Amino acid sequence: MYLDEHMVNLPCERLQVDEVWAFCYAKDKNVPESMRNKRGVGSVWTWTAIDADTKIMPAFHVGTRDAACACEFMMT
């Protein structure tokens, strides 16, 4: 992957992390019953890390907003 090859050994000292909400197909409340629990339908969260000084985004993770995704993101 391009980022894995080029975003290495960055001199980041202060990272700001956050998550951004979006939806795929429909918002959770509008997802039809037949499509509920289908992966990739409903709420999607993009976890981001931004270098406070350079504003470069060295890491991101797309998933749900739960402890498992938070831990996976923070461990990369």
LUMLUMDREN-2810 file (N, C-alpha, C; in Angstrom, 1 decimal):
<atoms>
<atom><aa>M</aa><ch>A</ch><at>N</at><xx>0.8</xx><yy>-1.2</yy><zz>0.0</zz></atom>
<atom><aa>M</aa><ch>A</ch><at>CA</at><xx>0.0</xx><yy>0.0</yy><zz>0.0</zz></atom>
<atom><aa>M</aa><ch>A</ch><at>C</at><xx>0.9</xx><yy>1.2</yy><zz>0.0</zz></atom>
<atom><aa>Y</aa><ch>A</ch><at>N</at><xx>0.5</xx><yy>2.2</yy><zz>-0.7</zz></atom>
<atom><aa>Y</aa><ch>A</ch><at>CA</at><xx>1.3</xx><yy>3.5</yy><zz>-0.9</zz></atom>
<atom><aa>Y</aa><ch>A</ch><at>C</at><xx>1.7</xx><yy>4.1</yy><zz>0.5</zz></atom>
<atom><aa>L</aa><ch>A</ch><at>N</at><xx>0.7</xx><yy>4.3</yy><zz>1.4</zz></atom>
<atom><aa>L</aa><ch>A</ch><at>CA</at><xx>1.0</xx><yy>4.9</yy><zz>2.6</zz></atom>
<atom><aa>L</aa><ch>A</ch><at>C</at><xx>1.9</xx><yy>4.1</yy><zz>3.5</zz></atom>
<atom><aa>D</aa><ch>A</ch><at>N</at><xx>1.8</xx><yy>2.8</yy><zz>3.5</zz></atom>
<atom><aa>D</aa><ch>A</ch><at>CA</at><xx>2.7</xx><yy>2.0</yy><zz>4.2</zz></atom>
<atom><aa>D</aa><ch>A</ch><at>C</at><xx>4.2</xx><yy>2.1</yy><zz>3.8</zz></atom>
<atom><aa>E</aa><ch>A</ch><at>N</at><xx>4.4</xx><yy>2.4</yy><zz>2.5</zz></atom>
<atom><aa>E</aa><ch>A</ch><at>CA</at><xx>5.7</xx><yy>2.6</yy><zz>1.9</zz></atom>
<atom><aa>E</aa><ch>A</ch><at>C</at><xx>6.3</xx><yy>4.0</yy><zz>2.1</zz></atom>
<atom><aa>H</aa><ch>A</ch><at>N</at><xx>5.4</xx><yy>5.0</yy><zz>2.1</zz></atom>
<atom><aa>H</aa><ch>A</ch><at>CA</at><xx>5.9</xx><yy>6.4</yy><zz>2.1</zz></atom>
<atom><aa>H</aa><ch>A</ch><at>C</at><xx>5.7</xx><yy>7.1</yy><zz>3.4</zz></atom>
<atom><aa>M</aa><ch>A</ch><at>N</at><xx>4.8</xx><yy>6.7</yy><zz>4.3</zz></atom>
<atom><aa>M</aa><ch>A</ch><at>CA</at><xx>4.6</xx><yy>7.4</yy><zz>5.5</zz></atom>
<atom><aa>M</aa><ch>A</ch><at>C</at><xx>5.3</xx><yy>6.7</yy><zz>6.6</zz></atom>
<atom><aa>V</aa><ch>A</ch><at>N</at><xx>6.6</xx><yy>6.6</yy><zz>6.5</zz></atom>
<atom><aa>V</aa><ch>A</ch><at>CA</at><xx>7.4</xx><yy>5.9</yy><zz>7.5</zz></atom>
<atom><aa>V</aa><ch>A</ch><at>C</at><xx>8.5</xx><yy>6.9</yy><zz>8.1</zz></atom>
<atom><aa>N</aa><ch>A</ch><at>N</at><xx>8.9</xx><yy>6.6</yy><zz>9.3</zz></atom>
<atom><aa>N</aa><ch>A</ch><at>CA</at><xx>9.9</xx><yy>7.4</yy><zz>10.0</zz></atom>
<atom><aa>N</aa><ch>A</ch><at>C</at><xx>9.6</xx><yy>8.9</yy><zz>10.1</zz></atom>
<atom><aa>L</aa><ch>A</ch><at>N</at><xx>8.4</xx><yy>9.2</yy><zz>10.3</zz></atom>
<atom><aa>L</aa><ch>A</ch><at>CA</at><xx>8.0</xx><yy>10.6</yy><zz>10.4</zz></atom>
<atom><aa>L</aa><ch>A</ch><at>C</at><xx>8.4</xx><yy>11.2</yy><zz>11.7</zz></atom>
<atom><aa>P</aa><ch>A</ch><at>N</at><xx>8.8</xx><yy>12.4</yy><zz>11.7</zz></atom>
<atom><aa>P</aa><ch>A</ch><at>CA</at><xx>9.2</xx><yy>13.1</yy><zz>13.0</zz></atom>
<atom><aa>P</aa><ch>A</ch><at>C</at><xx>8.1</xx><yy>13.6</yy><zz>13.9</zz></atom>
<atom><aa>C</aa><ch>A</ch><at>N</at><xx>7.0</xx><yy>12.9</yy><zz>13.9</zz></atom>
<atom><aa>C</aa><ch>A</ch><at>CA</at><xx>5.8</xx><yy>13.4</yy><zz>14.7</zz></atom>
<atom><aa>C</aa><ch>A</ch><at>C</at><xx>6.1</xx><yy>13.3</yy><zz>16.2</zz></atom>
<atom><aa>E</aa><ch>A</ch><at>N</at><xx>5.8</xx><yy>14.4</yy><zz>16.8</zz></atom>
<atom><aa>E</aa><ch>A</ch><at>CA</at><xx>6.0</xx><yy>14.5</yy><zz>18.3</zz></atom>
<atom><aa>E</aa><ch>A</ch><at>C</at><xx>4.7</xx><yy>14.6</yy><zz>19.0</zz></atom>
<atom><aa>R</aa><ch>A</ch><at>N</at><xx>3.7</xx><yy>15.3</yy><zz>18.5</zz></atom>
<atom><aa>R</aa><ch>A</ch><at>CA</at><xx>2.4</xx><yy>15.5</yy><zz>19.1</zz></atom>
<atom><aa>R</aa><ch>A</ch><at>C</at><xx>1.3</xx><yy>15.1</yy><zz>18.1</zz></atom>
<atom><aa>L</aa><ch>A</ch><at>N</at><xx>0.6</xx><yy>14.0</yy><zz>18.5</zz></atom>
<atom><aa>L</aa><ch>A</ch><at>CA</at><xx>-0.5</xx><yy>13.6</yy><zz>17.6</zz></atom>
<atom><aa>L</aa><ch>A</ch><at>C</at><xx>-1.8</xx><yy>13.9</yy><zz>18.3</zz></atom>
<atom><aa>Q</aa><ch>A</ch><at>N</at><xx>-2.7</xx><yy>14.5</yy><zz>17.5</zz></atom>
<atom><aa>Q</aa><ch>A</ch><at>CA</at><xx>-4.1</xx><yy>14.7</yy><zz>18.0</zz></atom>
<atom><aa>Q</aa><ch>A</ch><at>C</at><xx>-5.0</xx><yy>13.7</yy><zz>17.3</zz></atom>
<atom><aa>V</aa><ch>A</ch><at>N</at><xx>-5.7</xx><yy>12.9</yy><zz>18.1</zz></atom>
<atom><aa>V</aa><ch>A</ch><at>CA</at><xx>-6.6</xx><yy>11.9</yy><zz>17.6</zz></atom>
<atom><aa>V</aa><ch>A</ch><at>C</at><xx>-8.1</xx><yy>12.2</yy><zz>17.8</zz></atom>
<atom><aa>D</aa><ch>A</ch><at>N</at><xx>-8.8</xx><yy>11.8</yy><zz>16.8</zz></atom>
<atom><aa>D</aa><ch>A</ch><at>CA</at><xx>-10.3</xx><yy>12.1</yy><zz>16.8</zz></atom>
<atom><aa>D</aa><ch>A</ch><at>C</at><xx>-11.0</xx><yy>11.1</yy><zz>16.0</zz></atom>
<atom><aa>E</aa><ch>A</ch><at>N</at><xx>-12.3</xx><yy>11.1</yy><zz>16.0</zz></atom>
<atom><aa>E</aa><ch>A</ch><at>CA</at><xx>-13.1</xx><yy>10.2</yy><zz>15.1</zz></atom>
<atom><aa>E</aa><ch>A</ch><at>C</at><xx>-14.1</xx><yy>11.1</yy><zz>14.4</zz></atom>
<atom><aa>V</aa><ch>A</ch><at>N</at><xx>-14.4</xx><yy>10.7</yy><zz>13.2</zz></atom>
<atom><aa>V</aa><ch>A</ch><at>CA</at><xx>-15.3</xx><yy>11.4</yy><zz>12.3</zz></atom>
<atom><aa>V</aa><ch>A</ch><at>C</at><xx>-16.5</xx><yy>10.5</yy><zz>11.9</zz></atom>
<atom><aa>W</aa><ch>A</ch><at>N</at><xx>-17.7</xx><yy>10.9</yy><zz>12.1</zz></atom>
<atom><aa>W</aa><ch>A</ch><at>CA</at><xx>-18.9</xx><yy>10.1</yy><zz>11.8</zz></atom>
<atom><aa>W</aa><ch>A</ch><at>C</at><xx>-19.3</xx><yy>10.3</yy><zz>10.4</zz></atom>
<atom><aa>A</aa><ch>A</ch><at>N</at><xx>-19.8</xx><yy>9.3</yy><zz>9.7</zz></atom>
<atom><aa>A</aa><ch>A</ch><at>CA</at><xx>-20.4</xx><yy>9.4</yy><zz>8.4</zz></atom>
<atom><aa>A</aa><ch>A</ch><at>C</at><xx>-21.3</xx><yy>8.2</yy><zz>8.3</zz></atom>
<atom><aa>F</aa><ch>A</ch><at>N</at><xx>-22.1</xx><yy>8.0</yy><zz>7.2</zz></atom>
<atom><aa>F</aa><ch>A</ch><at>CA</at><xx>-22.9</xx><yy>6.9</yy><zz>7.0</zz></atom>
<atom><aa>F</aa><ch>A</ch><at>C</at><xx>-22.8</xx><yy>6.3</yy><zz>5.6</zz></atom>
<atom><aa>C</aa><ch>A</ch><at>N</at><xx>-23.0</xx><yy>5.1</yy><zz>5.5</zz></atom>
<atom><aa>C</aa><ch>A</ch><at>CA</at><xx>-22.9</xx><yy>4.4</yy><zz>4.2</zz></atom>
<atom><aa>C</aa><ch>A</ch><at>C</at><xx>-24.3</xx><yy>3.8</yy><zz>3.9</zz></atom>
<atom><aa>Y</aa><ch>A</ch><at>N</at><xx>-24.9</xx><yy>4.1</yy><zz>2.8</zz></atom>
<atom><aa>Y</aa><ch>A</ch><at>CA</at><xx>-26.2</xx><yy>3.8</yy><zz>2.3</zz></atom>
<atom><aa>Y</aa><ch>A</ch><at>C</at><xx>-27.3</xx><yy>4.6</yy><zz>3.0</zz></atom>
<atom><aa>A</aa><ch>A</ch><at>N</at><xx>-27.4</xx><yy>4.6</yy><zz>4.3</zz></atom>
<atom><aa>A</aa><ch>A</ch><at>CA</at><xx>-28.4</xx><yy>5.3</yy><zz>5.1</zz></atom>
<atom><aa>A</aa><ch>A</ch><at>C</at><xx>-27.9</xx><yy>5.5</yy><zz>6.5</zz></atom>
<atom><aa>K</aa><ch>A</ch><at>N</at><xx>-28.5</xx><yy>6.5</yy><zz>7.2</zz></atom>
<atom><aa>K</aa><ch>A</ch><at>CA</at><xx>-28.3</xx><yy>6.6</yy><zz>8.6</zz></atom>
<atom><aa>K</aa><ch>A</ch><at>C</at><xx>-28.9</xx><yy>5.4</yy><zz>9.3</zz></atom>
<atom><aa>D</aa><ch>A</ch><at>N</at><xx>-28.3</xx><yy>5.1</yy><zz>10.5</zz></atom>
<atom><aa>D</aa><ch>A</ch><at>CA</at><xx>-28.8</xx><yy>3.9</yy><zz>11.2</zz></atom>
<atom><aa>D</aa><ch>A</ch><at>C</at><xx>-30.3</xx><yy>3.8</yy><zz>11.3</zz></atom>
<atom><aa>K</aa><ch>A</ch><at>N</at><xx>-30.9</xx><yy>4.9</yy><zz>11.7</zz></atom>
<atom><aa>K</aa><ch>A</ch><at>CA</at><xx>-32.4</xx><yy>4.9</yy><zz>11.9</zz></atom>
<atom><aa>K</aa><ch>A</ch><at>C</at><xx>-33.2</xx><yy>4.6</yy><zz>10.6</zz></atom>
<atom><aa>N</aa><ch>A</ch><at>N</at><xx>-32.5</xx><yy>4.8</yy><zz>9.4</zz></atom>
<atom><aa>N</aa><ch>A</ch><at>CA</at><xx>-33.2</xx><yy>4.6</yy><zz>8.2</zz></atom>
<atom><aa>N</aa><ch>A</ch><at>C</at><xx>-32.8</xx><yy>3.4</yy><zz>7.4</zz></atom>
<atom><aa>V</aa><ch>A</ch><at>N</at><xx>-32.0</xx><yy>2.6</yy><zz>8.0</zz></atom>
<atom><aa>V</aa><ch>A</ch><at>CA</at><xx>-31.6</xx><yy>1.3</yy><zz>7.4</zz></atom>
<atom><aa>V</aa><ch>A</ch><at>C</at><xx>-32.7</xx><yy>0.3</yy><zz>7.4</zz></atom>
<atom><aa>P</aa><ch>A</ch><at>N</at><xx>-33.2</xx><yy>-0.2</yy><zz>6.3</zz></atom>
<atom><aa>P</aa><ch>A</ch><at>CA</at><xx>-34.3</xx><yy>-1.2</yy><zz>6.3</zz></atom>
<atom><aa>P</aa><ch>A</ch><at>C</at><xx>-33.9</xx><yy>-2.4</yy><zz>7.1</zz></atom>
<atom><aa>E</aa><ch>A</ch><at>N</at><xx>-34.9</xx><yy>-3.1</yy><zz>7.7</zz></atom>
<atom><aa>E</aa><ch>A</ch><at>CA</at><xx>-34.7</xx><yy>-4.2</yy><zz>8.5</zz></atom>
<atom><aa>E</aa><ch>A</ch><at>C</at><xx>-33.9</xx><yy>-5.3</yy><zz>7.8</zz></atom>
<atom><aa>S</aa><ch>A</ch><at>N</at><xx>-34.2</xx><yy>-5.5</yy><zz>6.5</zz></atom>
<atom><aa>S</aa><ch>A</ch><at>CA</at><xx>-33.5</xx><yy>-6.5</yy><zz>5.7</zz></atom>
<atom><aa>S</aa><ch>A</ch><at>C</at><xx>-32.0</xx><yy>-6.3</yy><zz>5.6</zz></atom>
<atom><aa>M</aa><ch>A</ch><at>N</at><xx>-31.5</xx><yy>-5.0</yy><zz>5.8</zz></atom>
<atom><aa>M</aa><ch>A</ch><at>CA</at><xx>-30.1</xx><yy>-4.7</yy><zz>5.6</zz></atom>
<atom><aa>M</aa><ch>A</ch><at>C</at><xx>-29.4</xx><yy>-4.5</yy><zz>6.9</zz></atom>
<atom><aa>R</aa><ch>A</ch><at>N</at><xx>-30.1</xx><yy>-4.5</yy><zz>8.1</zz></atom>
<atom><aa>R</aa><ch>A</ch><at>CA</at><xx>-29.5</xx><yy>-4.3</yy><zz>9.4</zz></atom>
<atom><aa>R</aa><ch>A</ch><at>C</at><xx>-28.5</xx><yy>-5.4</yy><zz>9.6</zz></atom>
<atom><aa>N</aa><ch>A</ch><at>N</at><xx>-27.5</xx><yy>-5.1</yy><zz>10.3</zz></atom>
<atom><aa>N</aa><ch>A</ch><at>CA</at><xx>-26.4</xx><yy>-6.1</yy><zz>10.7</zz></atom>
<atom><aa>N</aa><ch>A</ch><at>C</at><xx>-25.6</xx><yy>-6.5</yy><zz>9.4</zz></atom>
<atom><aa>K</aa><ch>A</ch><at>N</at><xx>-25.7</xx><yy>-5.8</yy><zz>8.3</zz></atom>
<atom><aa>K</aa><ch>A</ch><at>CA</at><xx>-24.9</xx><yy>-6.0</yy><zz>7.2</zz></atom>
<atom><aa>K</aa><ch>A</ch><at>C</at><xx>-23.7</xx><yy>-5.1</yy><zz>7.3</zz></atom>
<atom><aa>R</aa><ch>A</ch><at>N</at><xx>-22.5</xx><yy>-5.7</yy><zz>7.0</zz></atom>
<atom><aa>R</aa><ch>A</ch><at>CA</at><xx>-21.3</xx><yy>-4.9</yy><zz>7.1</zz></atom>
<atom><aa>R</aa><ch>A</ch><at>C</at><xx>-21.3</xx><yy>-3.8</yy><zz>6.1</zz></atom>
<atom><aa>G</aa><ch>A</ch><at>N</at><xx>-20.9</xx><yy>-2.6</yy><zz>6.5</zz></atom>
<atom><aa>G</aa><ch>A</ch><at>CA</at><xx>-20.7</xx><yy>-1.5</yy><zz>5.6</zz></atom>
<atom><aa>G</aa><ch>A</ch><at>C</at><xx>-22.0</xx><yy>-0.7</yy><zz>5.3</zz></atom>
<atom><aa>V</aa><ch>A</ch><at>N</at><xx>-23.1</xx><yy>-1.0</yy><zz>6.1</zz></atom>
<atom><aa>V</aa><ch>A</ch><at>CA</at><xx>-24.3</xx><yy>-0.3</yy><zz>6.0</zz></atom>
<atom><aa>V</aa><ch>A</ch><at>C</at><xx>-24.6</xx><yy>0.4</yy><zz>7.3</zz></atom>
<atom><aa>G</aa><ch>A</ch><at>N</at><xx>-24.9</xx><yy>1.7</yy><zz>7.2</zz></atom>
<atom><aa>G</aa><ch>A</ch><at>CA</at><xx>-25.2</xx><yy>2.5</yy><zz>8.4</zz></atom>
<atom><aa>G</aa><ch>A</ch><at>C</at><xx>-24.0</xx><yy>3.3</yy><zz>8.8</zz></atom>
<atom><aa>S</aa><ch>A</ch><at>N</at><xx>-23.8</xx><yy>3.5</yy><zz>10.1</zz></atom>
<atom><aa>S</aa><ch>A</ch><at>CA</at><xx>-22.8</xx><yy>4.4</yy><zz>10.6</zz></atom>
<atom><aa>S</aa><ch>A</ch><at>C</at><xx>-21.4</xx><yy>3.9</yy><zz>10.4</zz></atom>
<atom><aa>V</aa><ch>A</ch><at>N</at><xx>-20.5</xx><yy>4.8</yy><zz>10.0</zz></atom>
<atom><aa>V</aa><ch>A</ch><at>CA</at><xx>-19.1</xx><yy>4.5</yy><zz>9.7</zz></atom>
<atom><aa>V</aa><ch>A</ch><at>C</at><xx>-18.3</xx><yy>5.6</yy><zz>10.4</zz></atom>
<atom><aa>W</aa><ch>A</ch><at>N</at><xx>-17.3</xx><yy>5.1</yy><zz>11.1</zz></atom>
<atom><aa>W</aa><ch>A</ch><at>CA</at><xx>-16.4</xx><yy>6.1</yy><zz>11.8</zz></atom>
<atom><aa>W</aa><ch>A</ch><at>C</at><xx>-15.0</xx><yy>6.0</yy><zz>11.3</zz></atom>
<atom><aa>T</aa><ch>A</ch><at>N</at><xx>-14.4</xx><yy>7.2</yy><zz>11.0</zz></atom>
<atom><aa>T</aa><ch>A</ch><at>CA</at><xx>-13.0</xx><yy>7.2</yy><zz>10.5</zz></atom>
<atom><aa>T</aa><ch>A</ch><at>C</at><xx>-12.2</xx><yy>7.8</yy><zz>11.7</zz></atom>
<atom><aa>W</aa><ch>A</ch><at>N</at><xx>-11.3</xx><yy>7.0</yy><zz>12.2</zz></atom>
<atom><aa>W</aa><ch>A</ch><at>CA</at><xx>-10.5</xx><yy>7.4</yy><zz>13.3</zz></atom>
<atom><aa>W</aa><ch>A</ch><at>C</at><xx>-9.2</xx><yy>8.0</yy><zz>12.7</zz></atom>
<atom><aa>T</aa><ch>A</ch><at>N</at><xx>-8.9</xx><yy>9.2</yy><zz>13.2</zz></atom>
<atom><aa>T</aa><ch>A</ch><at>CA</at><xx>-7.8</xx><yy>10.0</yy><zz>12.6</zz></atom>
<atom><aa>T</aa><ch>A</ch><at>C</at><xx>-6.7</xx><yy>10.4</yy><zz>13.6</zz></atom>
<atom><aa>A</aa><ch>A</ch><at>N</at><xx>-5.5</xx><yy>10.4</yy><zz>13.1</zz></atom>
<atom><aa>A</aa><ch>A</ch><at>CA</at><xx>-4.4</xx><yy>11.0</yy><zz>13.9</zz></atom>
<atom><aa>A</aa><ch>A</ch><at>C</at><xx>-3.7</xx><yy>12.1</yy><zz>13.0</zz></atom>
<atom><aa>I</aa><ch>A</ch><at>N</at><xx>-3.6</xx><yy>13.3</yy><zz>13.6</zz></atom>
<atom><aa>I</aa><ch>A</ch><at>CA</at><xx>-3.0</xx><yy>14.4</yy><zz>12.9</zz></atom>
<atom><aa>I</aa><ch>A</ch><at>C</at><xx>-1.9</xx><yy>14.9</yy><zz>13.7</zz></atom>
<atom><aa>D</aa><ch>A</ch><at>N</at><xx>-0.7</xx><yy>15.1</yy><zz>13.0</zz></atom>
<atom><aa>D</aa><ch>A</ch><at>CA</at><xx>0.4</xx><yy>15.8</yy><zz>13.7</zz></atom>
<atom><aa>D</aa><ch>A</ch><at>C</at><xx>0.1</xx><yy>17.2</yy><zz>14.0</zz></atom>
<atom><aa>A</aa><ch>A</ch><at>N</at><xx>0.2</xx><yy>17.6</yy><zz>15.2</zz></atom>
<atom><aa>A</aa><ch>A</ch><at>CA</at><xx>-0.2</xx><yy>19.0</yy><zz>15.6</zz></atom>
<atom><aa>A</aa><ch>A</ch><at>C</at><xx>0.7</xx><yy>20.0</yy><zz>15.0</zz></atom>
<atom><aa>D</aa><ch>A</ch><at>N</at><xx>1.9</xx><yy>19.7</yy><zz>14.6</zz></atom>
<atom><aa>D</aa><ch>A</ch><at>CA</at><xx>2.8</xx><yy>20.8</yy><zz>14.1</zz></atom>
<atom><aa>D</aa><ch>A</ch><at>C</at><xx>2.7</xx><yy>20.8</yy><zz>12.5</zz></atom>
<atom><aa>T</aa><ch>A</ch><at>N</at><xx>2.8</xx><yy>19.7</yy><zz>11.9</zz></atom>
<atom><aa>T</aa><ch>A</ch><at>CA</at><xx>2.9</xx><yy>19.7</yy><zz>10.4</zz></atom>
<atom><aa>T</aa><ch>A</ch><at>C</at><xx>1.5</xx><yy>19.6</yy><zz>9.7</zz></atom>
<atom><aa>K</aa><ch>A</ch><at>N</at><xx>0.5</xx><yy>19.1</yy><zz>10.5</zz></atom>
<atom><aa>K</aa><ch>A</ch><at>CA</at><xx>-0.9</xx><yy>18.9</yy><zz>10.0</zz></atom>
<atom><aa>K</aa><ch>A</ch><at>C</at><xx>-0.9</xx><yy>17.7</yy><zz>9.1</zz></atom>
<atom><aa>I</aa><ch>A</ch><at>N</at><xx>0.1</xx><yy>16.9</yy><zz>9.0</zz></atom>
<atom><aa>I</aa><ch>A</ch><at>CA</at><xx>0.1</xx><yy>15.7</yy><zz>8.2</zz></atom>
<atom><aa>I</aa><ch>A</ch><at>C</at><xx>-0.8</xx><yy>14.6</yy><zz>9.0</zz></atom>
<atom><aa>M</aa><ch>A</ch><at>N</at><xx>-1.5</xx><yy>13.8</yy><zz>8.2</zz></atom>
<atom><aa>M</aa><ch>A</ch><at>CA</at><xx>-2.3</xx><yy>12.7</yy><zz>8.8</zz></atom>
<atom><aa>M</aa><ch>A</ch><at>C</at><xx>-1.5</xx><yy>11.4</yy><zz>8.6</zz></atom>
<atom><aa>P</aa><ch>A</ch><at>N</at><xx>-0.7</xx><yy>10.9</yy><zz>9.5</zz></atom>
<atom><aa>P</aa><ch>A</ch><at>CA</at><xx>0.1</xx><yy>9.7</yy><zz>9.3</zz></atom>
<atom><aa>P</aa><ch>A</ch><at>C</at><xx>-0.7</xx><yy>8.4</yy><zz>9.5</zz></atom>
<atom><aa>A</aa><ch>A</ch><at>N</at><xx>-1.9</xx><yy>8.5</yy><zz>10.1</zz></atom>
<atom><aa>A</aa><ch>A</ch><at>CA</at><xx>-2.7</xx><yy>7.3</yy><zz>10.3</zz></atom>
<atom><aa>A</aa><ch>A</ch><at>C</at><xx>-4.2</xx><yy>7.5</yy><zz>10.3</zz></atom>
<atom><aa>F</aa><ch>A</ch><at>N</at><xx>-4.9</xx><yy>6.6</yy><zz>9.8</zz></atom>
<atom><aa>F</aa><ch>A</ch><at>CA</at><xx>-6.4</xx><yy>6.6</yy><zz>9.9</zz></atom>
<atom><aa>F</aa><ch>A</ch><at>C</at><xx>-6.9</xx><yy>5.2</yy><zz>10.0</zz></atom>
<atom><aa>H</aa><ch>A</ch><at>N</at><xx>-8.1</xx><yy>5.0</yy><zz>10.4</zz></atom>
<atom><aa>H</aa><ch>A</ch><at>CA</at><xx>-8.7</xx><yy>3.7</yy><zz>10.5</zz></atom>
<atom><aa>H</aa><ch>A</ch><at>C</at><xx>-10.2</xx><yy>3.8</yy><zz>10.3</zz></atom>
<atom><aa>V</aa><ch>A</ch><at>N</at><xx>-10.8</xx><yy>3.0</yy><zz>9.5</zz></atom>
<atom><aa>V</aa><ch>A</ch><at>CA</at><xx>-12.3</xx><yy>3.1</yy><zz>9.2</zz></atom>
<atom><aa>V</aa><ch>A</ch><at>C</at><xx>-12.9</xx><yy>1.9</yy><zz>9.9</zz></atom>
<atom><aa>G</aa><ch>A</ch><at>N</at><xx>-13.9</xx><yy>2.1</yy><zz>10.7</zz></atom>
<atom><aa>G</aa><ch>A</ch><at>CA</at><xx>-14.6</xx><yy>1.1</yy><zz>11.4</zz></atom>
<atom><aa>G</aa><ch>A</ch><at>C</at><xx>-15.8</xx><yy>1.6</yy><zz>12.2</zz></atom>
<atom><aa>T</aa><ch>A</ch><at>N</at><xx>-16.1</xx><yy>0.9</yy><zz>13.3</zz></atom>
<atom><aa>T</aa><ch>A</ch><at>CA</at><xx>-17.2</xx><yy>1.3</yy><zz>14.2</zz></atom>
<atom><aa>T</aa><ch>A</ch><at>C</at><xx>-16.6</xx><yy>2.1</yy><zz>15.3</zz></atom>
<atom><aa>R</aa><ch>A</ch><at>N</at><xx>-17.5</xx><yy>2.7</yy><zz>16.1</zz></atom>
<atom><aa>R</aa><ch>A</ch><at>CA</at><xx>-17.1</xx><yy>3.5</yy><zz>17.2</zz></atom>
<atom><aa>R</aa><ch>A</ch><at>C</at><xx>-17.2</xx><yy>2.7</yy><zz>18.5</zz></atom>
<atom><aa>D</aa><ch>A</ch><at>N</at><xx>-16.2</xx><yy>1.8</yy><zz>18.7</zz></atom>
<atom><aa>D</aa><ch>A</ch><at>CA</at><xx>-16.3</xx><yy>0.9</yy><zz>19.9</zz></atom>
<atom><aa>D</aa><ch>A</ch><at>C</at><xx>-14.8</xx><yy>0.8</yy><zz>20.3</zz></atom>
<atom><aa>A</aa><ch>A</ch><at>N</at><xx>-14.7</xx><yy>0.1</yy><zz>21.5</zz></atom>
<atom><aa>A</aa><ch>A</ch><at>CA</at><xx>-13.4</xx><yy>-0.1</yy><zz>22.1</zz></atom>
<atom><aa>A</aa><ch>A</ch><at>C</at><xx>-12.4</xx><yy>-0.9</yy><zz>21.2</zz></atom>
<atom><aa>A</aa><ch>A</ch><at>N</at><xx>-13.0</xx><yy>-1.9</yy><zz>20.5</zz></atom>
<atom><aa>A</aa><ch>A</ch><at>CA</at><xx>-12.1</xx><yy>-2.7</yy><zz>19.7</zz></atom>
<atom><aa>A</aa><ch>A</ch><at>C</at><xx>-11.5</xx><yy>-1.9</yy><zz>18.5</zz></atom>
<atom><aa>C</aa><ch>A</ch><at>N</at><xx>-12.2</xx><yy>-1.1</yy><zz>17.9</zz></atom>
<atom><aa>C</aa><ch>A</ch><at>CA</at><xx>-11.7</xx><yy>-0.3</yy><zz>16.8</zz></atom>
<atom><aa>C</aa><ch>A</ch><at>C</at><xx>-10.7</xx><yy>0.8</yy><zz>17.4</zz></atom>
<atom><aa>A</aa><ch>A</ch><at>N</at><xx>-11.1</xx><yy>1.4</yy><zz>18.5</zz></atom>
<atom><aa>A</aa><ch>A</ch><at>CA</at><xx>-10.2</xx><yy>2.4</yy><zz>19.1</zz></atom>
<atom><aa>A</aa><ch>A</ch><at>C</at><xx>-8.9</xx><yy>1.7</yy><zz>19.5</zz></atom>
<atom><aa>C</aa><ch>A</ch><at>N</at><xx>-8.9</xx><yy>0.6</yy><zz>20.1</zz></atom>
<atom><aa>C</aa><ch>A</ch><at>CA</at><xx>-7.6</xx><yy>-0.1</yy><zz>20.4</zz></atom>
<atom><aa>C</aa><ch>A</ch><at>C</at><xx>-6.8</xx><yy>-0.5</yy><zz>19.2</zz></atom>
<atom><aa>E</aa><ch>A</ch><at>N</at><xx>-7.5</xx><yy>-1.0</yy><zz>18.2</zz></atom>
<atom><aa>E</aa><ch>A</ch><at>CA</at><xx>-6.8</xx><yy>-1.4</yy><zz>16.9</zz></atom>
<atom><aa>E</aa><ch>A</ch><at>C</at><xx>-6.1</xx><yy>-0.1</yy><zz>16.3</zz></atom>
<atom><aa>F</aa><ch>A</ch><at>N</at><xx>-6.8</xx><yy>1.0</yy><zz>16.3</zz></atom>
<atom><aa>F</aa><ch>A</ch><at>CA</at><xx>-6.3</xx><yy>2.2</yy><zz>15.7</zz></atom>
<atom><aa>F</aa><ch>A</ch><at>C</at><xx>-5.1</xx><yy>2.7</yy><zz>16.5</zz></atom>
<atom><aa>M</aa><ch>A</ch><at>N</at><xx>-5.2</xx><yy>2.7</yy><zz>17.8</zz></atom>
<atom><aa>M</aa><ch>A</ch><at>CA</at><xx>-4.2</xx><yy>3.3</yy><zz>18.7</zz></atom>
<atom><aa>M</aa><ch>A</ch><at>C</at><xx>-2.9</xx><yy>2.4</yy><zz>18.7</zz></atom>
<atom><aa>M</aa><ch>A</ch><at>N</at><xx>-3.1</xx><yy>1.1</yy><zz>18.4</zz></atom>
<atom><aa>M</aa><ch>A</ch><at>CA</at><xx>-1.9</xx><yy>0.2</yy><zz>18.4</zz></atom>
<atom><aa>M</aa><ch>A</ch><at>C</at><xx>-1.1</xx><yy>0.2</yy><zz>17.1</zz></atom>
<atom><aa>T</aa><ch>A</ch><at>N</at><xx>-1.7</xx><yy>0.8</yy><zz>16.1</zz></atom>
<atom><aa>T</aa><ch>A</ch><at>CA</at><xx>-1.0</xx><yy>0.9</yy><zz>14.8</zz></atom>
<atom><aa>T</aa><ch>A</ch><at>C</at><xx>0.0</xx><yy>2.0</yy><zz>14.7</zz></atom>
</atoms>
